[in-house]
Amino acid sequence: MNPGTLLKSAFTGEGAWARVLGAGMLVATVAAQHPHPAFDRPRTRDVYSLVPNWKFFAPNPAVHDFHYVYRTLDQAGVTGDWQEIEMIEPRRLHQAFWFASRRPEKAVFDICTAVLQLAAKGGAGAAQTNSAYQVLLGFIRHTIRERHPEGTVQGFQFSVVRASGHDTSEDPEPLFLSPYTPLDRPAKTGHPTAA
C-alpha cells in the first residue's frame, strides 16, 4: 500500500468522521498548550471547554525554593539558634508519576508566596493581618510545639529564605523576617450576644 492510499483510507470509509475528529482534537490540544497568546484565541470559542488546557501545571515554574527557619526564646529569655523546617524531601523516580506527598510542601509554598506578595505591596505590617500569614504562623507554631518540650519556649521569630536549590553559586537571600511572636496565643474573648 502506498502512502497516498493509506492517507486516503484514513479519512474515508467507515469510521472516518471519528478519525478526523480525533486528529483535529489532538492538533487543537497540542496547539492550545503553546505559551503565545495567539494560540489562546480559539479557546474563546470553546464554550464547553472541550480542548484541555494543561498550561496551569507550570506556566512560570519556580526556580527557587523557600526555606523556613525559626529561632525560639526560652523561658529564661535566651534566644536560640536558627533552625530550619525541612519541607523539601529528596526526589525519587516514582514521584515523576505520583507525588501526593508533595501537597503539604506545595501548600506552604503557595501560602508563603501570598505572604511575600502582600509584604511587597503593603509592607510587613499589612502581610501580618492577612489570613495567609496567620496560616503560615500556625504552621510554624505547630512545628515548634512538636520539636520542643512543653513549657520551654515562650516565643519565636521566623524567617523565609529563598535559595536556588542545587545551584550553590547563588547565596540564600532572606525575604521576610517576622516580629517576635508569643508561642501561646492570647485567649480570645467571646463575642457579645444580642439582647
PyMOL CGO cylinders between C-alpha atoms (Angstrom):
from pymol import cmd
from pymol.cgo import CYLINDER

trace = [
    CYLINDER, 0.00, 0.00, 0.00, 1.44, 3.37, -0.97, 0.3, 1, 1, 1, 1, 1, 1,
    CYLINDER, 1.44, 3.37, -0.97, 1.35, 6.38, 1.41, 0.3, 1, 1, 1, 1, 1, 1,
    CYLINDER, 1.35, 6.38, 1.41, -1.28, 8.22, -0.63, 0.3, 1, 1, 1, 1, 1, 1,
    CYLINDER, -1.28, 8.22, -0.63, -3.72, 5.32, -0.44, 0.3, 1, 1, 1, 1, 1, 1,
    CYLINDER, -3.72, 5.32, -0.44, -3.04, 4.87, 3.27, 0.3, 1, 1, 1, 1, 1, 1,
    CYLINDER, -3.04, 4.87, 3.27, -3.72, 8.56, 3.95, 0.3, 1, 1, 1, 1, 1, 1,
    CYLINDER, -3.72, 8.56, 3.95, -6.88, 8.49, 1.82, 0.3, 1, 1, 1, 1, 1, 1,
    CYLINDER, -6.88, 8.49, 1.82, -8.22, 5.41, 3.60, 0.3, 1, 1, 1, 1, 1, 1,
    CYLINDER, -8.22, 5.41, 3.60, -7.61, 7.05, 6.99, 0.3, 1, 1, 1, 1, 1, 1,
    CYLINDER, -7.61, 7.05, 6.99, -10.01, 9.86, 6.13, 0.3, 1, 1, 1, 1, 1, 1,
    CYLINDER, -10.01, 9.86, 6.13, -12.61, 7.94, 4.12, 0.3, 1, 1, 1, 1, 1, 1,
    CYLINDER, -12.61, 7.94, 4.12, -14.72, 4.90, 4.69, 0.3, 1, 1, 1, 1, 1, 1,
    CYLINDER, -14.72, 4.90, 4.69, -16.28, 3.53, 7.84, 0.3, 1, 1, 1, 1, 1, 1,
    CYLINDER, -16.28, 3.53, 7.84, -15.36, 5.50, 11.00, 0.3, 1, 1, 1, 1, 1, 1,
    CYLINDER, -15.36, 5.50, 11.00, -13.63, 8.28, 9.07, 0.3, 1, 1, 1, 1, 1, 1,
    CYLINDER, -13.63, 8.28, 9.07, -15.50, 11.01, 10.94, 0.3, 1, 1, 1, 1, 1, 1,
    CYLINDER, -15.50, 11.01, 10.94, -14.20, 9.70, 14.28, 0.3, 1, 1, 1, 1, 1, 1,
    CYLINDER, -14.20, 9.70, 14.28, -10.61, 9.61, 12.99, 0.3, 1, 1, 1, 1, 1, 1,
    CYLINDER, -10.61, 9.61, 12.99, -10.90, 13.14, 11.60, 0.3, 1, 1, 1, 1, 1, 1,
    CYLINDER, -10.90, 13.14, 11.60, -12.45, 14.40, 14.84, 0.3, 1, 1, 1, 1, 1, 1,
    CYLINDER, -12.45, 14.40, 14.84, -9.75, 12.66, 16.92, 0.3, 1, 1, 1, 1, 1, 1,
    CYLINDER, -9.75, 12.66, 16.92, -6.96, 14.08, 14.76, 0.3, 1, 1, 1, 1, 1, 1,
    CYLINDER, -6.96, 14.08, 14.76, -8.49, 17.55, 14.99, 0.3, 1, 1, 1, 1, 1, 1,
    CYLINDER, -8.49, 17.55, 14.99, -8.76, 17.32, 18.78, 0.3, 1, 1, 1, 1, 1, 1,
    CYLINDER, -8.76, 17.32, 18.78, -5.15, 16.17, 19.02, 0.3, 1, 1, 1, 1, 1, 1,
    CYLINDER, -5.15, 16.17, 19.02, -3.93, 19.09, 16.91, 0.3, 1, 1, 1, 1, 1, 1,
    CYLINDER, -3.93, 19.09, 16.91, -6.11, 21.57, 18.83, 0.3, 1, 1, 1, 1, 1, 1,
    CYLINDER, -6.11, 21.57, 18.83, -4.92, 20.22, 22.20, 0.3, 1, 1, 1, 1, 1, 1,
    CYLINDER, -4.92, 20.22, 22.20, -1.25, 20.41, 21.27, 0.3, 1, 1, 1, 1, 1, 1,
    CYLINDER, -1.25, 20.41, 21.27, -1.66, 23.91, 19.78, 0.3, 1, 1, 1, 1, 1, 1,
    CYLINDER, -1.66, 23.91, 19.78, -3.57, 25.15, 22.85, 0.3, 1, 1, 1, 1, 1, 1,
    CYLINDER, -3.57, 25.15, 22.85, -0.58, 24.40, 25.09, 0.3, 1, 1, 1, 1, 1, 1,
    CYLINDER, -0.58, 24.40, 25.09, 1.66, 26.91, 23.28, 0.3, 1, 1, 1, 1, 1, 1,
    CYLINDER, 1.66, 26.91, 23.28, 2.56, 29.84, 25.55, 0.3, 1, 1, 1, 1, 1, 1,
    CYLINDER, 2.56, 29.84, 25.55, 1.99, 32.54, 22.90, 0.3, 1, 1, 1, 1, 1, 1,
    CYLINDER, 1.99, 32.54, 22.90, -1.33, 34.42, 23.46, 0.3, 1, 1, 1, 1, 1, 1,
    CYLINDER, -1.33, 34.42, 23.46, -2.34, 33.97, 19.80, 0.3, 1, 1, 1, 1, 1, 1,
    CYLINDER, -2.34, 33.97, 19.80, -2.92, 30.28, 20.49, 0.3, 1, 1, 1, 1, 1, 1,
    CYLINDER, -2.92, 30.28, 20.49, -5.48, 31.19, 23.18, 0.3, 1, 1, 1, 1, 1, 1,
    CYLINDER, -5.48, 31.19, 23.18, -7.89, 32.80, 20.67, 0.3, 1, 1, 1, 1, 1, 1,
    CYLINDER, -7.89, 32.80, 20.67, -9.59, 29.56, 19.57, 0.3, 1, 1, 1, 1, 1, 1,
    CYLINDER, -9.59, 29.56, 19.57, -10.24, 28.73, 23.22, 0.3, 1, 1, 1, 1, 1, 1,
    CYLINDER, -10.24, 28.73, 23.22, -12.59, 31.74, 23.43, 0.3, 1, 1, 1, 1, 1, 1,
    CYLINDER, -12.59, 31.74, 23.43, -14.93, 29.87, 21.04, 0.3, 1, 1, 1, 1, 1, 1,
    CYLINDER, -14.93, 29.87, 21.04, -14.65, 26.63, 23.05, 0.3, 1, 1, 1, 1, 1, 1,
    CYLINDER, -14.65, 26.63, 23.05, -17.84, 27.22, 25.06, 0.3, 1, 1, 1, 1, 1, 1,
    CYLINDER, -17.84, 27.22, 25.06, -17.91, 23.70, 26.54, 0.3, 1, 1, 1, 1, 1, 1,
    CYLINDER, -17.91, 23.70, 26.54, -14.16, 23.58, 27.36, 0.3, 1, 1, 1, 1, 1, 1,
    CYLINDER, -14.16, 23.58, 27.36, -13.57, 20.55, 25.16, 0.3, 1, 1, 1, 1, 1, 1,
    CYLINDER, -13.57, 20.55, 25.16, -9.94, 21.43, 24.45, 0.3, 1, 1, 1, 1, 1, 1,
    CYLINDER, -9.94, 21.43, 24.45, -7.86, 20.73, 27.57, 0.3, 1, 1, 1, 1, 1, 1,
    CYLINDER, -7.86, 20.73, 27.57, -5.56, 23.38, 28.99, 0.3, 1, 1, 1, 1, 1, 1,
    CYLINDER, -5.56, 23.38, 28.99, -2.53, 21.90, 30.71, 0.3, 1, 1, 1, 1, 1, 1,
    CYLINDER, -2.53, 21.90, 30.71, -0.58, 25.16, 30.99, 0.3, 1, 1, 1, 1, 1, 1,
    CYLINDER, -0.58, 25.16, 30.99, -1.68, 25.58, 34.61, 0.3, 1, 1, 1, 1, 1, 1,
    CYLINDER, -1.68, 25.58, 34.61, 0.78, 22.88, 35.72, 0.3, 1, 1, 1, 1, 1, 1,
    CYLINDER, 0.78, 22.88, 35.72, 3.74, 25.26, 35.46, 0.3, 1, 1, 1, 1, 1, 1,
    CYLINDER, 3.74, 25.26, 35.46, 3.14, 28.41, 33.42, 0.3, 1, 1, 1, 1, 1, 1,
    CYLINDER, 3.14, 28.41, 33.42, 6.03, 30.07, 35.25, 0.3, 1, 1, 1, 1, 1, 1,
    CYLINDER, 6.03, 30.07, 35.25, 7.91, 27.29, 37.01, 0.3, 1, 1, 1, 1, 1, 1,
    CYLINDER, 7.91, 27.29, 37.01, 9.59, 28.15, 40.29, 0.3, 1, 1, 1, 1, 1, 1,
    CYLINDER, 9.59, 28.15, 40.29, 13.37, 28.28, 40.07, 0.3, 1, 1, 1, 1, 1, 1,
    CYLINDER, 13.37, 28.28, 40.07, 13.95, 28.91, 43.77, 0.3, 1, 1, 1, 1, 1, 1,
    CYLINDER, 13.95, 28.91, 43.77, 12.99, 27.12, 46.95, 0.3, 1, 1, 1, 1, 1, 1,
    CYLINDER, 12.99, 27.12, 46.95, 11.71, 28.72, 50.12, 0.3, 1, 1, 1, 1, 1, 1,
    CYLINDER, 11.71, 28.72, 50.12, 13.35, 27.66, 53.34, 0.3, 1, 1, 1, 1, 1, 1,
    CYLINDER, 13.35, 27.66, 53.34, 11.62, 28.33, 56.65, 0.3, 1, 1, 1, 1, 1, 1,
    CYLINDER, 11.62, 28.33, 56.65, 13.84, 28.97, 59.65, 0.3, 1, 1, 1, 1, 1, 1,
    CYLINDER, 13.84, 28.97, 59.65, 12.92, 29.94, 63.18, 0.3, 1, 1, 1, 1, 1, 1,
    CYLINDER, 12.92, 29.94, 63.18, 14.55, 30.73, 66.47, 0.3, 1, 1, 1, 1, 1, 1,
    CYLINDER, 14.55, 30.73, 66.47, 12.99, 30.42, 69.87, 0.3, 1, 1, 1, 1, 1, 1,
    CYLINDER, 12.99, 30.42, 69.87, 13.05, 32.48, 73.03, 0.3, 1, 1, 1, 1, 1, 1,
    CYLINDER, 13.05, 32.48, 73.03, 13.14, 30.24, 76.08, 0.3, 1, 1, 1, 1, 1, 1,
    CYLINDER, 13.14, 30.24, 76.08, 11.62, 30.93, 79.50, 0.3, 1, 1, 1, 1, 1, 1,
    CYLINDER, 11.62, 30.93, 79.50, 14.93, 32.42, 80.72, 0.3, 1, 1, 1, 1, 1, 1,
    CYLINDER, 14.93, 32.42, 80.72, 14.89, 34.99, 77.88, 0.3, 1, 1, 1, 1, 1, 1,
    CYLINDER, 14.89, 34.99, 77.88, 17.70, 33.33, 75.90, 0.3, 1, 1, 1, 1, 1, 1,
    CYLINDER, 17.70, 33.33, 75.90, 17.36, 33.35, 72.11, 0.3, 1, 1, 1, 1, 1, 1,
    CYLINDER, 17.36, 33.35, 72.11, 18.22, 30.05, 70.44, 0.3, 1, 1, 1, 1, 1, 1,
    CYLINDER, 18.22, 30.05, 70.44, 19.98, 29.40, 67.14, 0.3, 1, 1, 1, 1, 1, 1,
    CYLINDER, 19.98, 29.40, 67.14, 18.15, 29.45, 63.82, 0.3, 1, 1, 1, 1, 1, 1,
    CYLINDER, 18.15, 29.45, 63.82, 16.66, 26.05, 62.98, 0.3, 1, 1, 1, 1, 1, 1,
    CYLINDER, 16.66, 26.05, 62.98, 15.33, 25.01, 59.59, 0.3, 1, 1, 1, 1, 1, 1,
    CYLINDER, 15.33, 25.01, 59.59, 11.98, 23.36, 58.98, 0.3, 1, 1, 1, 1, 1, 1,
    CYLINDER, 11.98, 23.36, 58.98, 12.76, 20.74, 56.34, 0.3, 1, 1, 1, 1, 1, 1,
    CYLINDER, 12.76, 20.74, 56.34, 9.98, 20.76, 53.77, 0.3, 1, 1, 1, 1, 1, 1,
    CYLINDER, 9.98, 20.76, 53.77, 11.76, 19.60, 50.62, 0.3, 1, 1, 1, 1, 1, 1,
    CYLINDER, 11.76, 19.60, 50.62, 12.32, 15.86, 50.52, 0.3, 1, 1, 1, 1, 1, 1,
    CYLINDER, 12.32, 15.86, 50.52, 14.77, 14.25, 48.08, 0.3, 1, 1, 1, 1, 1, 1,
    CYLINDER, 14.77, 14.25, 48.08, 13.01, 13.29, 44.85, 0.3, 1, 1, 1, 1, 1, 1,
    CYLINDER, 13.01, 13.29, 44.85, 12.52, 9.65, 43.85, 0.3, 1, 1, 1, 1, 1, 1,
    CYLINDER, 12.52, 9.65, 43.85, 11.78, 8.15, 40.44, 0.3, 1, 1, 1, 1, 1, 1,
    CYLINDER, 11.78, 8.15, 40.44, 8.19, 7.14, 41.23, 0.3, 1, 1, 1, 1, 1, 1,
    CYLINDER, 8.19, 7.14, 41.23, 7.42, 10.77, 42.15, 0.3, 1, 1, 1, 1, 1, 1,
    CYLINDER, 7.42, 10.77, 42.15, 7.61, 11.68, 38.46, 0.3, 1, 1, 1, 1, 1, 1,
    CYLINDER, 7.61, 11.68, 38.46, 4.28, 9.86, 38.15, 0.3, 1, 1, 1, 1, 1, 1,
    CYLINDER, 4.28, 9.86, 38.15, 2.65, 10.20, 41.57, 0.3, 1, 1, 1, 1, 1, 1,
    CYLINDER, 2.65, 10.20, 41.57, 3.75, 12.72, 44.18, 0.3, 1, 1, 1, 1, 1, 1,
    CYLINDER, 3.75, 12.72, 44.18, 0.83, 13.18, 46.56, 0.3, 1, 1, 1, 1, 1, 1,
    CYLINDER, 0.83, 13.18, 46.56, 3.21, 13.64, 49.49, 0.3, 1, 1, 1, 1, 1, 1,
    CYLINDER, 3.21, 13.64, 49.49, 4.28, 16.96, 47.98, 0.3, 1, 1, 1, 1, 1, 1,
    CYLINDER, 4.28, 16.96, 47.98, 0.91, 18.57, 48.70, 0.3, 1, 1, 1, 1, 1, 1,
    CYLINDER, 0.91, 18.57, 48.70, 1.86, 19.95, 52.15, 0.3, 1, 1, 1, 1, 1, 1,
    CYLINDER, 1.86, 19.95, 52.15, 5.12, 21.34, 50.73, 0.3, 1, 1, 1, 1, 1, 1,
    CYLINDER, 5.12, 21.34, 50.73, 3.24, 22.96, 47.84, 0.3, 1, 1, 1, 1, 1, 1,
    CYLINDER, 3.24, 22.96, 47.84, 0.56, 24.36, 50.16, 0.3, 1, 1, 1, 1, 1, 1,
    CYLINDER, 0.56, 24.36, 50.16, 3.14, 26.03, 52.41, 0.3, 1, 1, 1, 1, 1, 1,
    CYLINDER, 3.14, 26.03, 52.41, 4.98, 27.31, 49.31, 0.3, 1, 1, 1, 1, 1, 1,
    CYLINDER, 4.98, 27.31, 49.31, 1.76, 28.89, 47.96, 0.3, 1, 1, 1, 1, 1, 1,
    CYLINDER, 1.76, 28.89, 47.96, 0.86, 30.42, 51.33, 0.3, 1, 1, 1, 1, 1, 1,
    CYLINDER, 0.86, 30.42, 51.33, 4.36, 31.83, 51.65, 0.3, 1, 1, 1, 1, 1, 1,
    CYLINDER, 4.36, 31.83, 51.65, 4.13, 33.29, 48.13, 0.3, 1, 1, 1, 1, 1, 1,
    CYLINDER, 4.13, 33.29, 48.13, 0.89, 35.05, 49.12, 0.3, 1, 1, 1, 1, 1, 1,
    CYLINDER, 0.89, 35.05, 49.12, 2.51, 36.47, 52.27, 0.3, 1, 1, 1, 1, 1, 1,
    CYLINDER, 2.51, 36.47, 52.27, 5.54, 37.72, 50.32, 0.3, 1, 1, 1, 1, 1, 1,
    CYLINDER, 5.54, 37.72, 50.32, 3.31, 39.37, 47.70, 0.3, 1, 1, 1, 1, 1, 1,
    CYLINDER, 3.31, 39.37, 47.70, 1.32, 41.13, 50.43, 0.3, 1, 1, 1, 1, 1, 1,
    CYLINDER, 1.32, 41.13, 50.43, 4.53, 42.26, 52.13, 0.3, 1, 1, 1, 1, 1, 1,
    CYLINDER, 4.53, 42.26, 52.13, 5.87, 43.60, 48.82, 0.3, 1, 1, 1, 1, 1, 1,
    CYLINDER, 5.87, 43.60, 48.82, 2.70, 45.65, 48.24, 0.3, 1, 1, 1, 1, 1, 1,
    CYLINDER, 2.70, 45.65, 48.24, 1.84, 46.91, 51.71, 0.3, 1, 1, 1, 1, 1, 1,
    CYLINDER, 1.84, 46.91, 51.71, 4.82, 46.14, 53.91, 0.3, 1, 1, 1, 1, 1, 1,
    CYLINDER, 4.82, 46.14, 53.91, 5.30, 43.51, 56.60, 0.3, 1, 1, 1, 1, 1, 1,
    CYLINDER, 5.30, 43.51, 56.60, 2.53, 45.01, 58.76, 0.3, 1, 1, 1, 1, 1, 1,
    CYLINDER, 2.53, 45.01, 58.76, -0.06, 44.54, 56.02, 0.3, 1, 1, 1, 1, 1, 1,
    CYLINDER, -0.06, 44.54, 56.02, 1.04, 40.95, 55.47, 0.3, 1, 1, 1, 1, 1, 1,
    CYLINDER, 1.04, 40.95, 55.47, 0.69, 40.14, 59.18, 0.3, 1, 1, 1, 1, 1, 1,
    CYLINDER, 0.69, 40.14, 59.18, -3.01, 40.99, 59.24, 0.3, 1, 1, 1, 1, 1, 1,
    CYLINDER, -3.01, 40.99, 59.24, -3.79, 38.60, 56.38, 0.3, 1, 1, 1, 1, 1, 1,
    CYLINDER, -3.79, 38.60, 56.38, -5.11, 35.08, 56.82, 0.3, 1, 1, 1, 1, 1, 1,
    CYLINDER, -5.11, 35.08, 56.82, -2.24, 33.61, 54.75, 0.3, 1, 1, 1, 1, 1, 1,
    CYLINDER, -2.24, 33.61, 54.75, 0.23, 34.96, 57.32, 0.3, 1, 1, 1, 1, 1, 1,
    CYLINDER, 0.23, 34.96, 57.32, -1.86, 33.52, 60.14, 0.3, 1, 1, 1, 1, 1, 1,
    CYLINDER, -1.86, 33.52, 60.14, -1.84, 30.10, 58.48, 0.3, 1, 1, 1, 1, 1, 1,
    CYLINDER, -1.84, 30.10, 58.48, 1.95, 30.25, 57.99, 0.3, 1, 1, 1, 1, 1, 1,
    CYLINDER, 1.95, 30.25, 57.99, 2.35, 31.37, 61.60, 0.3, 1, 1, 1, 1, 1, 1,
    CYLINDER, 2.35, 31.37, 61.60, 0.17, 28.48, 62.76, 0.3, 1, 1, 1, 1, 1, 1,
    CYLINDER, 0.17, 28.48, 62.76, 2.25, 26.00, 60.75, 0.3, 1, 1, 1, 1, 1, 1,
    CYLINDER, 2.25, 26.00, 60.75, 5.48, 27.25, 62.32, 0.3, 1, 1, 1, 1, 1, 1,
    CYLINDER, 5.48, 27.25, 62.32, 3.91, 27.37, 65.79, 0.3, 1, 1, 1, 1, 1, 1,
    CYLINDER, 3.91, 27.37, 65.79, 2.76, 23.75, 65.37, 0.3, 1, 1, 1, 1, 1, 1,
    CYLINDER, 2.76, 23.75, 65.37, 6.26, 22.67, 64.26, 0.3, 1, 1, 1, 1, 1, 1,
    CYLINDER, 6.26, 22.67, 64.26, 7.85, 24.34, 67.29, 0.3, 1, 1, 1, 1, 1, 1,
    CYLINDER, 7.85, 24.34, 67.29, 5.40, 22.63, 69.63, 0.3, 1, 1, 1, 1, 1, 1,
    CYLINDER, 5.40, 22.63, 69.63, 6.28, 19.26, 68.09, 0.3, 1, 1, 1, 1, 1, 1,
    CYLINDER, 6.28, 19.26, 68.09, 10.03, 19.82, 68.41, 0.3, 1, 1, 1, 1, 1, 1,
    CYLINDER, 10.03, 19.82, 68.41, 10.34, 21.44, 71.83, 0.3, 1, 1, 1, 1, 1, 1,
    CYLINDER, 10.34, 21.44, 71.83, 9.16, 20.18, 75.22, 0.3, 1, 1, 1, 1, 1, 1,
    CYLINDER, 9.16, 20.18, 75.22, 6.07, 21.90, 76.57, 0.3, 1, 1, 1, 1, 1, 1,
    CYLINDER, 6.07, 21.90, 76.57, 6.78, 24.95, 78.73, 0.3, 1, 1, 1, 1, 1, 1,
    CYLINDER, 6.78, 24.95, 78.73, 10.34, 25.52, 77.47, 0.3, 1, 1, 1, 1, 1, 1,
    CYLINDER, 10.34, 25.52, 77.47, 9.57, 28.11, 74.78, 0.3, 1, 1, 1, 1, 1, 1,
    CYLINDER, 9.57, 28.11, 74.78, 7.80, 31.40, 75.37, 0.3, 1, 1, 1, 1, 1, 1,
    CYLINDER, 7.80, 31.40, 75.37, 8.05, 32.82, 71.86, 0.3, 1, 1, 1, 1, 1, 1,
    CYLINDER, 8.05, 32.82, 71.86, 9.65, 32.63, 68.45, 0.3, 1, 1, 1, 1, 1, 1,
    CYLINDER, 9.65, 32.63, 68.45, 10.67, 34.52, 65.35, 0.3, 1, 1, 1, 1, 1, 1,
    CYLINDER, 10.67, 34.52, 65.35, 10.72, 33.08, 61.84, 0.3, 1, 1, 1, 1, 1, 1,
    CYLINDER, 10.72, 33.08, 61.84, 12.24, 34.00, 58.53, 0.3, 1, 1, 1, 1, 1, 1,
    CYLINDER, 12.24, 34.00, 58.53, 11.60, 32.97, 54.94, 0.3, 1, 1, 1, 1, 1, 1,
    CYLINDER, 11.60, 32.97, 54.94, 14.79, 32.49, 52.96, 0.3, 1, 1, 1, 1, 1, 1,
    CYLINDER, 14.79, 32.49, 52.96, 14.98, 31.99, 49.20, 0.3, 1, 1, 1, 1, 1, 1,
    CYLINDER, 14.98, 31.99, 49.20, 17.63, 29.61, 47.86, 0.3, 1, 1, 1, 1, 1, 1,
    CYLINDER, 17.63, 29.61, 47.86, 18.35, 28.31, 44.40, 0.3, 1, 1, 1, 1, 1, 1,
    CYLINDER, 18.35, 28.31, 44.40, 18.21, 24.64, 45.32, 0.3, 1, 1, 1, 1, 1, 1,
    CYLINDER, 18.21, 24.64, 45.32, 21.08, 22.68, 43.82, 0.3, 1, 1, 1, 1, 1, 1,
    CYLINDER, 21.08, 22.68, 43.82, 22.79, 25.79, 42.39, 0.3, 1, 1, 1, 1, 1, 1,
    CYLINDER, 22.79, 25.79, 42.39, 25.38, 26.63, 45.04, 0.3, 1, 1, 1, 1, 1, 1,
    CYLINDER, 25.38, 26.63, 45.04, 26.75, 29.64, 43.13, 0.3, 1, 1, 1, 1, 1, 1,
    CYLINDER, 26.75, 29.64, 43.13, 23.86, 31.77, 44.41, 0.3, 1, 1, 1, 1, 1, 1,
    CYLINDER, 23.86, 31.77, 44.41, 23.75, 32.71, 48.10, 0.3, 1, 1, 1, 1, 1, 1,
    CYLINDER, 23.75, 32.71, 48.10, 20.49, 32.27, 50.05, 0.3, 1, 1, 1, 1, 1, 1,
    CYLINDER, 20.49, 32.27, 50.05, 18.50, 35.50, 50.37, 0.3, 1, 1, 1, 1, 1, 1,
    CYLINDER, 18.50, 35.50, 50.37, 16.31, 36.38, 53.38, 0.3, 1, 1, 1, 1, 1, 1,
    CYLINDER, 16.31, 36.38, 53.38, 12.95, 37.63, 52.10, 0.3, 1, 1, 1, 1, 1, 1,
    CYLINDER, 12.95, 37.63, 52.10, 10.85, 38.04, 55.22, 0.3, 1, 1, 1, 1, 1, 1,
    CYLINDER, 10.85, 38.04, 55.22, 11.53, 38.33, 58.94, 0.3, 1, 1, 1, 1, 1, 1,
    CYLINDER, 11.53, 38.33, 58.94, 8.65, 38.11, 61.37, 0.3, 1, 1, 1, 1, 1, 1,
    CYLINDER, 8.65, 38.11, 61.37, 8.47, 40.02, 64.62, 0.3, 1, 1, 1, 1, 1, 1,
    CYLINDER, 8.47, 40.02, 64.62, 8.79, 38.17, 67.93, 0.3, 1, 1, 1, 1, 1, 1,
    CYLINDER, 8.79, 38.17, 67.93, 5.62, 36.13, 68.39, 0.3, 1, 1, 1, 1, 1, 1,
    CYLINDER, 5.62, 36.13, 68.39, 4.39, 34.52, 71.63, 0.3, 1, 1, 1, 1, 1, 1,
    CYLINDER, 4.39, 34.52, 71.63, 4.13, 30.75, 71.34, 0.3, 1, 1, 1, 1, 1, 1,
    CYLINDER, 4.13, 30.75, 71.34, 0.80, 30.70, 73.16, 0.3, 1, 1, 1, 1, 1, 1,
    CYLINDER, 0.80, 30.70, 73.16, -1.85, 32.80, 71.51, 0.3, 1, 1, 1, 1, 1, 1,
    CYLINDER, -1.85, 32.80, 71.51, -3.70, 35.20, 73.77, 0.3, 1, 1, 1, 1, 1, 1,
    CYLINDER, -3.70, 35.20, 73.77, -7.09, 33.91, 74.88, 0.3, 1, 1, 1, 1, 1, 1,
    CYLINDER, -7.09, 33.91, 74.88, -9.91, 35.06, 72.62, 0.3, 1, 1, 1, 1, 1, 1,
    CYLINDER, -9.91, 35.06, 72.62, -12.76, 36.95, 74.19, 0.3, 1, 1, 1, 1, 1, 1,
    CYLINDER, -12.76, 36.95, 74.19, -16.28, 35.90, 73.29, 0.3, 1, 1, 1, 1, 1, 1,
    CYLINDER, -16.28, 35.90, 73.29, -18.48, 37.94, 71.01, 0.3, 1, 1, 1, 1, 1, 1,
    CYLINDER, -18.48, 37.94, 71.01, -21.20, 39.88, 72.80, 0.3, 1, 1, 1, 1, 1, 1,
    CYLINDER, -21.20, 39.88, 72.80, -24.58, 38.36, 72.24, 0.3, 1, 1, 1, 1, 1, 1,
    CYLINDER, -24.58, 38.36, 72.24, -27.52, 40.41, 71.09, 0.3, 1, 1, 1, 1, 1, 1,
    CYLINDER, -27.52, 40.41, 71.09, -30.03, 41.18, 73.83, 0.3, 1, 1, 1, 1, 1, 1,
]
cmd.load_cgo(trace, "trace")
